[in-house]
């Protein structure tokens, strides 16, 4: 009844509902909206499921599946800087960029923020830089989804068992021509990644948005090293249409010996560390 009233009053604007991470089971929770959203807030250095940026991947994928079942649009509300559940520190620029790319990779068609006031100029500058990138990535993100099968080695994308790969990707059509492969490294250390895309054709190099770097392509494959929590938007200009579903393989080698100690430091719960100073 509420949705019908909203539609009758203003049928030209979509009805958007955002849940706090979890969307309850049952049609009655999703049959009265056009846009389904979640806020996948995570907790840096926490030992639980929310303790890594992969929580953003998890919640975005689950939201997108529910939205797709009713032909709804997926929006995401990532954490702007911190929230009340954080015990150690706010997320930092590298983490902000990574979580934003992950949301787009896994189906978000819009990014919004419920923002507590920024505490640092660093956070403000991070959002400012991302906003400039989103002006370019926005038209790419909202193109119709390209059916694709992504295989990861080592690892796999297995939400049920909390097994997610280091570098996560999604191939999109580029309205400017060709394709864009979005990628995000979820580790606090560098990861060497090799991408293979079936049917890529006679592409000789993979370019990169927001950078002058290029990567040689041989037999549909190219490689790159992603620093800790690095993101990429590779441009692939080809004269042929890639058949779908597209087959993609991502092979990675992580370098945990180079883990950044600032980002990788563990957090502690509200109880602090009993028996230690500065409880």
Steps between C-alpha positions, in 0.01 A plus 500: 500500500781746583675434169174550309445831677853613417456394137162675468637819656818509289541226245795664329753445777624158617432384853831428673535302822833443677562226757780487752707224339247217537184470293255269682365192324152524353333684213329741738839665559579565134171528309438869563798673339673560168852543640645271766794624704719394790775664701782243524687659789811308602740528792873534424719260700203323656524121519142427389331479161477880488874524558610518136403700194362175357191569710415762238528234228280260697218743573501654153477159332216386728315828446541479124365145497188605689455805278541296181228257608248787476666699219603770746808722492780458756641801682769500768570722799865433595644635821623855449765499772390311812193403699414409858605138457864591435737454793844567354502758222311642208559359155781667308516618136626172352220313677240751385604462138507120525155469656350738243639300209381175661146638523502582128667171404225304675200684360440838664357750251528796736718594796363722775629577850337542837770722639601585848707821481846431362762504771802535274597692191640170374150351480366806323776484238440127448133559420588793279737284294243219479230740385717598204547133412129422537418767245682275250404160644131585551394456135702177489349363821139545385538324165295177476673218685723290277448127574835361610663211683804590709739231620755586766827318565582448776172524689141545396207729560309301763284712730359200686847406627640853524754428227559803280791554258770760551433694179135527390393608153209585274495561124278783374421651165640848451255750347805663341580173322655169597497365853621586850625241748454624856729346762566545872768347721349424841832416669724723712793383291596511130345237274619403152197435280470346155171541313382282212185592308359262239431653159695816565616507141787705363549728799871579523499700823274559796479866594401639834257771597649766730853398399733501199614142567446231239530121523594275205232247407592158361241236409232683696713526814682779685650553843547773759617547859241658728631662815314449825131580449570638152220540247506488121280585203667337198386614156478238225435631150419219257345488157290193584203444727589260779251215516314459825508342743859620511756270659756676722783347700688692769824345627669666796817482709487689830800639686400494869861568599438856382186554707470861612530491883280807547202353318561144616518574875229310693226676693367424847144495636353744752657303784844602380783267600457388863831483682661752266568869543254753354203272557 
